Amino acid sequence: MKTTYQELILALQSFFGVEQSFSVIEILGQMSTGDIIDVIVDALNEYHAVGEGNINKQE
């Protein structure tokens, strides 16, 4: 599965919320690679479970 940068940002926003995702991206820069991969995998799984067109319907 090829994931674009934009899709990754949408996944983080879906998982953490739009406002909080900016803080999360900043925090990711301070984390180990393994931890970052875990966060990204969880975020992408949530993003795909909700569906690309239904991010705002998650609430």
mmCIF file as Biopython writes it, N, C-alpha, C and O atoms, coordinates in Angstrom:
data_model
#
loop_
_atom_site.group_PDB
_atom_site.id
_atom_site.type_symbol
_atom_site.label_atom_id
_atom_site.label_alt_id
_atom_site.label_comp_id
_atom_site.label_asym_id
_atom_site.label_entity_id
_atom_site.label_seq_id
_atom_site.pdbx_PDB_ins_code
_atom_site.Cartn_x
_atom_site.Cartn_y
_atom_site.Cartn_z
_atom_site.occupancy
_atom_site.B_iso_or_equiv
_atom_site.auth_seq_id
_atom_site.auth_asym_id
_atom_site.pdbx_PDB_model_num
ATOM 1   N N  . MET A ? 1  ? 0.846   -1.189 0.000  1.0 0.0 1  A 1 
ATOM 2   C CA . MET A ? 1  ? 0.000   0.000  0.000  1.0 0.0 1  A 1 
ATOM 3   C C  . MET A ? 1  ? 0.886   1.244  0.000  1.0 0.0 1  A 1 
ATOM 4   O O  . MET A ? 1  ? 1.732   1.419  0.877  1.0 0.0 1  A 1 
ATOM 5   N N  . LYS A ? 2  ? 0.682   2.093  -0.983 1.0 0.0 2  A 1 
ATOM 6   C CA . LYS A ? 2  ? 1.441   3.336  -1.057 1.0 0.0 2  A 1 
ATOM 7   C C  . LYS A ? 2  ? 0.639   4.434  -0.366 1.0 0.0 2  A 1 
ATOM 8   O O  . LYS A ? 2  ? -0.524  4.670  -0.692 1.0 0.0 2  A 1 
ATOM 9   N N  . THR A ? 3  ? 1.273   5.097  0.585  1.0 0.0 3  A 1 
ATOM 10  C CA . THR A ? 3  ? 0.609   6.155  1.338  1.0 0.0 3  A 1 
ATOM 11  C C  . THR A ? 3  ? 1.268   7.484  1.014  1.0 0.0 3  A 1 
ATOM 12  O O  . THR A ? 3  ? 2.486   7.621  1.132  1.0 0.0 3  A 1 
ATOM 13  N N  . THR A ? 4  ? 0.479   8.452  0.612  1.0 0.0 4  A 1 
ATOM 14  C CA . THR A ? 4  ? 1.014   9.764  0.312  1.0 0.0 4  A 1 
ATOM 15  C C  . THR A ? 4  ? 1.127   10.586 1.599  1.0 0.0 4  A 1 
ATOM 16  O O  . THR A ? 4  ? 0.512   10.261 2.615  1.0 0.0 4  A 1 
ATOM 17  N N  . TYR A ? 5  ? 1.911   11.638 1.535  1.0 0.0 5  A 1 
ATOM 18  C CA . TYR A ? 5  ? 2.061   12.530 2.688  1.0 0.0 5  A 1 
ATOM 19  C C  . TYR A ? 5  ? 0.706   13.104 3.090  1.0 0.0 5  A 1 
ATOM 20  O O  . TYR A ? 5  ? 0.394   13.186 4.278  1.0 0.0 5  A 1 
ATOM 21  N N  . GLN A ? 6  ? -0.099  13.499 2.107  1.0 0.0 6  A 1 
ATOM 22  C CA . GLN A ? 6  ? -1.416  14.076 2.394  1.0 0.0 6  A 1 
ATOM 23  C C  . GLN A ? 6  ? -2.312  13.057 3.088  1.0 0.0 6  A 1 
ATOM 24  O O  . GLN A ? 6  ? -3.050  13.400 4.011  1.0 0.0 6  A 1 
ATOM 25  N N  . GLU A ? 7  ? -2.248  11.803 2.643  1.0 0.0 7  A 1 
ATOM 26  C CA . GLU A ? 7  ? -3.052  10.755 3.270  1.0 0.0 7  A 1 
ATOM 27  C C  . GLU A ? 7  ? -2.613  10.524 4.707  1.0 0.0 7  A 1 
ATOM 28  O O  . GLU A ? 7  ? -3.438  10.281 5.588  1.0 0.0 7  A 1 
ATOM 29  N N  . LEU A ? 8  ? -1.299  10.602 4.938  1.0 0.0 8  A 1 
ATOM 30  C CA . LEU A ? 8  ? -0.783  10.444 6.295  1.0 0.0 8  A 1 
ATOM 31  C C  . LEU A ? 8  ? -1.284  11.566 7.200  1.0 0.0 8  A 1 
ATOM 32  O O  . LEU A ? 8  ? -1.676  11.312 8.339  1.0 0.0 8  A 1 
ATOM 33  N N  . ILE A ? 9  ? -1.275  12.794 6.710  1.0 0.0 9  A 1 
ATOM 34  C CA . ILE A ? 9  ? -1.779  13.927 7.491  1.0 0.0 9  A 1 
ATOM 35  C C  . ILE A ? 9  ? -3.268  13.733 7.791  1.0 0.0 9  A 1 
ATOM 36  O O  . ILE A ? 9  ? -3.704  13.963 8.919  1.0 0.0 9  A 1 
ATOM 37  N N  . LEU A ? 10 ? -4.043  13.315 6.804  1.0 0.0 10 A 1 
ATOM 38  C CA . LEU A ? 10 ? -5.475  13.066 7.022  1.0 0.0 10 A 1 
ATOM 39  C C  . LEU A ? 10 ? -5.682  11.951 8.046  1.0 0.0 10 A 1 
ATOM 40  O O  . LEU A ? 10 ? -6.595  12.010 8.869  1.0 0.0 10 A 1 
ATOM 41  N N  . ALA A ? 11 ? -4.822  10.936 7.984  1.0 0.0 11 A 1 
ATOM 42  C CA . ALA A ? 11 ? -4.932  9.845  8.944  1.0 0.0 11 A 1 
ATOM 43  C C  . ALA A ? 11 ? -4.641  10.335 10.357 1.0 0.0 11 A 1 
ATOM 44  O O  . ALA A ? 11 ? -5.350  9.976  11.297 1.0 0.0 11 A 1 
ATOM 45  N N  . LEU A ? 12 ? -3.606  11.150 10.511 1.0 0.0 12 A 1 
ATOM 46  C CA . LEU A ? 12 ? -3.287  11.699 11.833 1.0 0.0 12 A 1 
ATOM 47  C C  . LEU A ? 12 ? -4.419  12.587 12.331 1.0 0.0 12 A 1 
ATOM 48  O O  . LEU A ? 12 ? -4.761  12.548 13.513 1.0 0.0 12 A 1 
ATOM 49  N N  . GLN A ? 13 ? -5.004  13.387 11.441 1.0 0.0 13 A 1 
ATOM 50  C CA . GLN A ? 13 ? -6.116  14.250 11.836 1.0 0.0 13 A 1 
ATOM 51  C C  . GLN A ? 13 ? -7.317  13.419 12.237 1.0 0.0 13 A 1 
ATOM 52  O O  . GLN A ? 13 ? -8.033  13.768 13.175 1.0 0.0 13 A 1 
ATOM 53  N N  . SER A ? 14 ? -7.540  12.328 11.537 1.0 0.0 14 A 1 
ATOM 54  C CA . SER A ? 14 ? -8.660  11.442 11.861 1.0 0.0 14 A 1 
ATOM 55  C C  . SER A ? 14 ? -8.463  10.792 13.223 1.0 0.0 14 A 1 
ATOM 56  O O  . SER A ? 14 ? -9.405  10.650 14.003 1.0 0.0 14 A 1 
ATOM 57  N N  . PHE A ? 15 ? -7.233  10.402 13.494 1.0 0.0 15 A 1 
ATOM 58  C CA . PHE A ? 15 ? -6.919  9.664  14.718 1.0 0.0 15 A 1 
ATOM 59  C C  . PHE A ? 15 ? -6.852  10.584 15.936 1.0 0.0 15 A 1 
ATOM 60  O O  . PHE A ? 15 ? -7.340  10.234 17.010 1.0 0.0 15 A 1 
ATOM 61  N N  . PHE A ? 16 ? -6.244  11.765 15.764 1.0 0.0 16 A 1 
ATOM 62  C CA . PHE A ? 16 ? -6.013  12.660 16.901 1.0 0.0 16 A 1 
ATOM 63  C C  . PHE A ? 16 ? -6.893  13.899 16.912 1.0 0.0 16 A 1 
ATOM 64  O O  . PHE A ? 16 ? -6.972  14.579 17.936 1.0 0.0 16 A 1 
ATOM 65  N N  . GLY A ? 17 ? -7.559  14.214 15.802 1.0 0.0 17 A 1 
ATOM 66  C CA . GLY A ? 17 ? -8.294  15.461 15.674 1.0 0.0 17 A 1 
ATOM 67  C C  . GLY A ? 17 ? -7.421  16.496 14.983 1.0 0.0 17 A 1 
ATOM 68  O O  . GLY A ? 17 ? -6.198  16.474 15.123 1.0 0.0 17 A 1 
ATOM 69  N N  . VAL A ? 18 ? -8.038  17.394 14.245 1.0 0.0 18 A 1 
ATOM 70  C CA . VAL A ? 18 ? -7.289  18.335 13.405 1.0 0.0 18 A 1 
ATOM 71  C C  . VAL A ? 18 ? -6.343  19.209 14.226 1.0 0.0 18 A 1 
ATOM 72  O O  . VAL A ? 18 ? -5.160  19.323 13.905 1.0 0.0 18 A 1 
ATOM 73  N N  . GLU A ? 19 ? -6.870  19.827 15.292 1.0 0.0 19 A 1 
ATOM 74  C CA . GLU A ? 19 ? -6.036  20.742 16.075 1.0 0.0 19 A 1 
ATOM 75  C C  . GLU A ? 19 ? -4.886  20.007 16.753 1.0 0.0 19 A 1 
ATOM 76  O O  . GLU A ? 19 ? -3.753  20.489 16.762 1.0 0.0 19 A 1 
ATOM 77  N N  . GLN A ? 20 ? -5.176  18.855 17.314 1.0 0.0 20 A 1 
ATOM 78  C CA . GLN A ? 20 ? -4.156  18.117 18.042 1.0 0.0 20 A 1 
ATOM 79  C C  . GLN A ? 20 ? -3.123  17.489 17.109 1.0 0.0 20 A 1 
ATOM 80  O O  . GLN A ? 20 ? -1.997  17.226 17.533 1.0 0.0 20 A 1 
ATOM 81  N N  . SER A ? 21 ? -3.482  17.243 15.847 1.0 0.0 21 A 1 
ATOM 82  C CA . SER A ? 21 ? -2.562  16.580 14.924 1.0 0.0 21 A 1 
ATOM 83  C C  . SER A ? 21 ? -1.290  17.394 14.707 1.0 0.0 21 A 1 
ATOM 84  O O  . SER A ? 21 ? -0.225  16.817 14.485 1.0 0.0 21 A 1 
ATOM 85  N N  . PHE A ? 22 ? -1.377  18.723 14.766 1.0 0.0 22 A 1 
ATOM 86  C CA . PHE A ? 22 ? -0.184  19.546 14.595 1.0 0.0 22 A 1 
ATOM 87  C C  . PHE A ? 22 ? 0.803   19.305 15.735 1.0 0.0 22 A 1 
ATOM 88  O O  . PHE A ? 22 ? 2.010   19.235 15.504 1.0 0.0 22 A 1 
ATOM 89  N N  . SER A ? 23 ? 0.300   19.178 16.955 1.0 0.0 23 A 1 
ATOM 90  C CA . SER A ? 23 ? 1.150   18.859 18.098 1.0 0.0 23 A 1 
ATOM 91  C C  . SER A ? 23 ? 1.723   17.456 17.959 1.0 0.0 23 A 1 
ATOM 92  O O  . SER A ? 23 ? 2.876   17.206 18.310 1.0 0.0 23 A 1 
ATOM 93  N N  . VAL A ? 24 ? 0.911   16.552 17.446 1.0 0.0 24 A 1 
ATOM 94  C CA . VAL A ? 24 ? 1.368   15.167 17.277 1.0 0.0 24 A 1 
ATOM 95  C C  . VAL A ? 24 ? 2.523   15.112 16.283 1.0 0.0 24 A 1 
ATOM 96  O O  . VAL A ? 24 ? 3.510   14.416 16.518 1.0 0.0 24 A 1 
ATOM 97  N N  . ILE A ? 25 ? 2.407   15.840 15.178 1.0 0.0 25 A 1 
ATOM 98  C CA . ILE A ? 25 ? 3.471   15.858 14.171 1.0 0.0 25 A 1 
ATOM 99  C C  . ILE A ? 25 ? 4.763   16.387 14.794 1.0 0.0 25 A 1 
ATOM 100 O O  . ILE A ? 25 ? 5.846   15.874 14.511 1.0 0.0 25 A 1 
ATOM 101 N N  . GLU A ? 26 ? 4.651   17.401 15.630 1.0 0.0 26 A 1 
ATOM 102 C CA . GLU A ? 26 ? 5.818   17.951 16.319 1.0 0.0 26 A 1 
ATOM 103 C C  . GLU A ? 26 ? 6.426   16.909 17.260 1.0 0.0 26 A 1 
ATOM 104 O O  . GLU A ? 26 ? 7.646   16.753 17.315 1.0 0.0 26 A 1 
ATOM 105 N N  . ILE A ? 27 ? 5.572   16.201 17.999 1.0 0.0 27 A 1 
ATOM 106 C CA . ILE A ? 27 ? 6.034   15.169 18.930 1.0 0.0 27 A 1 
ATOM 107 C C  . ILE A ? 27 ? 6.696   14.018 18.176 1.0 0.0 27 A 1 
ATOM 108 O O  . ILE A ? 27 ? 7.682   13.455 18.651 1.0 0.0 27 A 1 
ATOM 109 N N  . LEU A ? 28 ? 6.163   13.665 17.006 1.0 0.0 28 A 1 
ATOM 110 C CA . LEU A ? 28 ? 6.734   12.557 16.235 1.0 0.0 28 A 1 
ATOM 111 C C  . LEU A ? 28 ? 8.211   12.798 15.923 1.0 0.0 28 A 1 
ATOM 112 O O  . LEU A ? 28 ? 8.990   11.848 15.836 1.0 0.0 28 A 1 
ATOM 113 N N  . GLY A ? 29 ? 8.592   14.049 15.756 1.0 0.0 29 A 1 
ATOM 114 C CA . GLY A ? 29 ? 9.979   14.377 15.474 1.0 0.0 29 A 1 
ATOM 115 C C  . GLY A ? 29 ? 10.917  14.054 16.619 1.0 0.0 29 A 1 
ATOM 116 O O  . GLY A ? 29 ? 12.131  13.993 16.425 1.0 0.0 29 A 1 
ATOM 117 N N  . GLN A ? 30 ? 10.371  13.843 17.818 1.0 0.0 30 A 1 
ATOM 118 C CA . GLN A ? 30 ? 11.178  13.558 19.004 1.0 0.0 30 A 1 
ATOM 119 C C  . GLN A ? 30 ? 11.121  12.082 19.399 1.0 0.0 30 A 1 
ATOM 120 O O  . GLN A ? 30 ? 11.748  11.682 20.380 1.0 0.0 30 A 1 
ATOM 121 N N  . MET A ? 31 ? 10.379  11.273 18.647 1.0 0.0 31 A 1 
ATOM 122 C CA . MET A ? 31 ? 10.175  9.867  19.008 1.0 0.0 31 A 1 
ATOM 123 C C  . MET A ? 31 ? 11.143  8.960  18.248 1.0 0.0 31 A 1 
ATOM 124 O O  . MET A ? 31 ? 11.727  9.354  17.239 1.0 0.0 31 A 1 
ATOM 125 N N  . SER A ? 32 ? 11.297  7.739  18.757 1.0 0.0 32 A 1 
ATOM 126 C CA . SER A ? 32 ? 12.114  6.742  18.055 1.0 0.0 32 A 1 
ATOM 127 C C  . SER A ? 32 ? 11.354  6.241  16.829 1.0 0.0 32 A 1 
ATOM 128 O O  . SER A ? 32 ? 10.130  6.352  16.753 1.0 0.0 32 A 1 
ATOM 129 N N  . THR A ? 33 ? 12.092  5.693  15.882 1.0 0.0 33 A 1 
ATOM 130 C CA . THR A ? 33 ? 11.489  5.219  14.636 1.0 0.0 33 A 1 
ATOM 131 C C  . THR A ? 33 ? 10.417  4.162  14.895 1.0 0.0 33 A 1 
ATOM 132 O O  . THR A ? 33 ? 9.349   4.207  14.284 1.0 0.0 33 A 1 
ATOM 133 N N  . GLY A ? 34 ? 10.685  3.215  15.787 1.0 0.0 34 A 1 
ATOM 134 C CA . GLY A ? 34 ? 9.717   2.159  16.085 1.0 0.0 34 A 1 
ATOM 135 C C  . GLY A ? 34 ? 8.420   2.710  16.630 1.0 0.0 34 A 1 
ATOM 136 O O  . GLY A ? 34 ? 7.338   2.266  16.248 1.0 0.0 34 A 1 
ATOM 137 N N  . ASP A ? 35 ? 8.529   3.690  17.535 1.0 0.0 35 A 1 
ATOM 138 C CA . ASP A ? 35 ? 7.324   4.305  18.107 1.0 0.0 35 A 1 
ATOM 139 C C  . ASP A ? 35 ? 6.542   5.071  17.039 1.0 0.0 35 A 1 
ATOM 140 O O  . ASP A ? 35 ? 5.312   5.032  17.016 1.0 0.0 35 A 1 
ATOM 141 N N  . ILE A ? 36 ? 7.260   5.765  16.158 1.0 0.0 36 A 1 
ATOM 142 C CA . ILE A ? 36 ? 6.599   6.512  15.086 1.0 0.0 36 A 1 
ATOM 143 C C  . ILE A ? 36 ? 5.835   5.552  14.180 1.0 0.0 36 A 1 
ATOM 144 O O  . ILE A ? 36 ? 4.698   5.828  13.798 1.0 0.0 36 A 1 
ATOM 145 N N  . ILE A ? 37 ? 6.453   4.433  13.838 1.0 0.0 37 A 1 
ATOM 146 C CA . ILE A ? 37 ? 5.791   3.451  12.971 1.0 0.0 37 A 1 
ATOM 147 C C  . ILE A ? 37 ? 4.518   2.937  13.635 1.0 0.0 37 A 1 
ATOM 148 O O  . ILE A ? 37 ? 3.491   2.798  12.971 1.0 0.0 37 A 1 
ATOM 149 N N  . ASP A ? 38 ? 4.570   2.654  14.935 1.0 0.0 38 A 1 
ATOM 150 C CA . ASP A ? 38 ? 3.380   2.185  15.657 1.0 0.0 38 A 1 
ATOM 151 C C  . ASP A ? 38 ? 2.255   3.219  15.588 1.0 0.0 38 A 1 
ATOM 152 O O  . ASP A ? 38 ? 1.101   2.870  15.338 1.0 0.0 38 A 1 
ATOM 153 N N  . VAL A ? 39 ? 2.590   4.479  15.810 1.0 0.0 39 A 1 
ATOM 154 C CA . VAL A ? 39 ? 1.581   5.551  15.770 1.0 0.0 39 A 1 
ATOM 155 C C  . VAL A ? 39 ? 0.992   5.679  14.369 1.0 0.0 39 A 1 
ATOM 156 O O  . VAL A ? 39 ? -0.221  5.810  14.210 1.0 0.0 39 A 1 
ATOM 157 N N  . ILE A ? 40 ? 1.854   5.640  13.354 1.0 0.0 40 A 1 
ATOM 158 C CA . ILE A ? 40 ? 1.392   5.782  11.977 1.0 0.0 40 A 1 
ATOM 159 C C  . ILE A ? 40 ? 0.498   4.607  11.583 1.0 0.0 40 A 1 
ATOM 160 O O  . ILE A ? 40 ? -0.544  4.802  10.957 1.0 0.0 40 A 1 
ATOM 161 N N  . VAL A ? 41 ? 0.898   3.400  11.944 1.0 0.0 41 A 1 
ATOM 162 C CA . VAL A ? 41 ? 0.089   2.225  11.609 1.0 0.0 41 A 1 
ATOM 163 C C  . VAL A ? 41 ? -1.286  2.321  12.274 1.0 0.0 41 A 1 
ATOM 164 O O  . VAL A ? 41 ? -2.305  2.059  11.636 1.0 0.0 41 A 1 
ATOM 165 N N  . ASP A ? 42 ? -1.312  2.695  13.545 1.0 0.0 42 A 1 
ATOM 166 C CA . ASP A ? 42 ? -2.595  2.849  14.240 1.0 0.0 42 A 1 
ATOM 167 C C  . ASP A ? 42 ? -3.457  3.919  13.571 1.0 0.0 42 A 1 
ATOM 168 O O  . ASP A ? 42 ? -4.657  3.731  13.377 1.0 0.0 42 A 1 
ATOM 169 N N  . ALA A ? 43 ? -2.828  5.045  13.223 1.0 0.0 43 A 1 
ATOM 170 C CA . ALA A ? 43 ? -3.568  6.141  12.596 1.0 0.0 43 A 1 
ATOM 171 C C  . ALA A ? 43 ? -4.106  5.720  11.233 1.0 0.0 43 A 1 
ATOM 172 O O  . ALA A ? 43 ? -5.253  6.021  10.903 1.0 0.0 43 A 1 
ATOM 173 N N  . LEU A ? 44 ? -3.293  5.029  10.440 1.0 0.0 44 A 1 
ATOM 174 C CA . LEU A ? 44 ? -3.751  4.596  9.120  1.0 0.0 44 A 1 
ATOM 175 C C  . LEU A ? 44 ? -4.862  3.556  9.228  1.0 0.0 44 A 1 
ATOM 176 O O  . LEU A ? 44 ? -5.814  3.579  8.447  1.0 0.0 44 A 1 
ATOM 177 N N  . ASN A ? 45 ? -4.745  2.657  10.182 1.0 0.0 45 A 1 
ATOM 178 C CA . ASN A ? 45 ? -5.802  1.658  10.375 1.0 0.0 45 A 1 
ATOM 179 C C  . ASN A ? 45 ? -7.119  2.333  10.727 1.0 0.0 45 A 1 
ATOM 180 O O  . ASN A ? 45 ? -8.172  1.958  10.211 1.0 0.0 45 A 1 
ATOM 181 N N  . GLU A ? 46 ? -7.059  3.331  11.606 1.0 0.0 46 A 1 
ATOM 182 C CA . GLU A ? 46 ? -8.268  4.075  11.992 1.0 0.0 46 A 1 
ATOM 183 C C  . GLU A ? 46 ? -8.833  4.828  10.787 1.0 0.0 46 A 1 
ATOM 184 O O  . GLU A ? 46 ? -10.043 4.834  10.557 1.0 0.0 46 A 1 
ATOM 185 N N  . TYR A ? 47 ? -7.941  5.462  10.022 1.0 0.0 47 A 1 
ATOM 186 C CA . TYR A ? 47 ? -8.340  6.229  8.842  1.0 0.0 47 A 1 
ATOM 187 C C  . TYR A ? 47 ? -9.069  5.338  7.843  1.0 0.0 47 A 1 
ATOM 188 O O  . TYR A ? 47 ? -10.129 5.706  7.336  1.0 0.0 47 A 1 
ATOM 189 N N  . HIS A ? 48 ? -8.505  4.170  7.562  1.0 0.0 48 A 1 
ATOM 190 C CA . HIS A ? 48 ? -9.122  3.284  6.578  1.0 0.0 48 A 1 
ATOM 191 C C  . HIS A ? 48 ? -10.382 2.618  7.133  1.0 0.0 48 A 1 
ATOM 192 O O  . HIS A ? 48 ? -11.295 2.298  6.373  1.0 0.0 48 A 1 
ATOM 193 N N  . ALA A ? 49 ? -10.439 2.409  8.436  1.0 0.0 49 A 1 
ATOM 194 C CA . ALA A ? 49 ? -11.635 1.827  9.040  1.0 0.0 49 A 1 
ATOM 195 C C  . ALA A ? 49 ? -12.818 2.791  8.952  1.0 0.0 49 A 1 
ATOM 196 O O  . ALA A ? 49 ? -13.954 2.386  8.708  1.0 0.0 49 A 1 
ATOM 197 N N  . VAL A ? 50 ? -12.525 4.068  9.155  1.0 0.0 50 A 1 
ATOM 198 C CA . VAL A ? 50 ? -13.576 5.090  9.096  1.0 0.0 50 A 1 
ATOM 199 C C  . VAL A ? 50 ? -13.972 5.333  7.639  1.0 0.0 50 A 1 
ATOM 200 O O  . VAL A ? 50 ? -15.147 5.548  7.343  1.0 0.0 50 A 1 
ATOM 201 N N  . GLY A ? 51 ? -13.014 5.300  6.748  1.0 0.0 51 A 1 
ATOM 202 C CA . GLY A ? 51 ? -13.266 5.551  5.330  1.0 0.0 51 A 1 
ATOM 203 C C  . GLY A ? 51 ? -12.844 6.954  4.964  1.0 0.0 51 A 1 
ATOM 204 O O  . GLY A ? 51 ? -13.102 7.907  5.699  1.0 0.0 51 A 1 
ATOM 205 N N  . GLU A ? 52 ? -12.198 7.073  3.833  1.0 0.0 52 A 1 
ATOM 206 C CA . GLU A ? 52 ? -11.612 8.350  3.426  1.0 0.0 52 A 1 
ATOM 207 C C  . GLU A ? 52 ? -12.633 9.473  3.362  1.0 0.0 52 A 1 
ATOM 208 O O  . GLU A ? 52 ? -12.305 10.616 3.680  1.0 0.0 52 A 1 
ATOM 209 N N  . GLY A ? 53 ? -13.857 9.180  2.961  1.0 0.0 53 A 1 
ATOM 210 C CA . GLY A ? 53 ? -14.856 10.232 2.806  1.0 0.0 53 A 1 
ATOM 211 C C  . GLY A ? 53 ? -15.668 10.495 4.058  1.0 0.0 53 A 1 
ATOM 212 O O  . GLY A ? 53 ? -16.537 11.367 4.059  1.0 0.0 53 A 1 
ATOM 213 N N  . ASN A ? 54 ? -15.399 9.752  5.125  1.0 0.0 54 A 1 
ATOM 214 C CA . ASN A ? 54 ? -16.242 9.829  6.310  1.0 0.0 54 A 1 
ATOM 215 C C  . ASN A ? 54 ? -15.499 10.262 7.566  1.0 0.0 54 A 1 
ATOM 216 O O  . ASN A ? 54 ? -15.948 9.972  8.675  1.0 0.0 54 A 1 
ATOM 217 N N  . ILE A ? 55 ? -14.378 10.946 7.415  1.0 0.0 55 A 1 
ATOM 218 C CA . ILE A ? 55 ? -13.569 11.322 8.582  1.0 0.0 55 A 1 
ATOM 219 C C  . ILE A ? 55 ? -14.393 12.135 9.579  1.0 0.0 55 A 1 
ATOM 220 O O  . ILE A ? 55 ? -14.311 11.900 10.785 1.0 0.0 55 A 1 
ATOM 221 N N  . ASN A ? 56 ? -15.174 13.076 9.091  1.0 0.0 56 A 1 
ATOM 222 C CA . ASN A ? 56 ? -15.915 13.949 10.000 1.0 0.0 56 A 1 
ATOM 223 C C  . ASN A ? 56 ? -17.103 13.255 10.647 1.0 0.0 56 A 1 
ATOM 224 O O  . ASN A ? 56 ? -17.673 13.787 11.600 1.0 0.0 56 A 1 
ATOM 225 N N  . LYS A ? 57 ? -17.488 12.097 10.165 1.0 0.0 57 A 1 
ATOM 226 C CA . LYS A ? 57 ? -18.633 11.371 10.707 1.0 0.0 57 A 1 
ATOM 227 C C  . LYS A ? 57 ? -18.235 10.478 11.878 1.0 0.0 57 A 1 
ATOM 228 O O  . LYS A ? 57 ? -19.081 9.789  12.449 1.0 0.0 57 A 1 
ATOM 229 N N  . GLN A ? 58 ? -16.955 10.485 12.238 1.0 0.0 58 A 1 
ATOM 230 C CA . GLN A ? 58 ? -16.451 9.599  13.288 1.0 0.0 58 A 1 
ATOM 231 C C  . GLN A ? 58 ? -17.001 9.949  14.658 1.0 0.0 58 A 1 
ATOM 232 O O  . GLN A ? 58 ? -17.130 9.065  15.505 1.0 0.0 58 A 1 
ATOM 233 N N  . GLU A ? 59 ? -17.325 11.197 14.899 1.0 0.0 59 A 1 
ATOM 234 C CA . GLU A ? 59 ? -17.733 11.679 16.217 1.0 0.0 59 A 1 
ATOM 235 C C  . GLU A ? 59 ? -18.890 10.963 16.760 1.0 0.0 59 A 1 
ATOM 236 O O  . GLU A ? 59 ? -19.341 11.266 17.864 1.0 0.0 59 A 1 
#
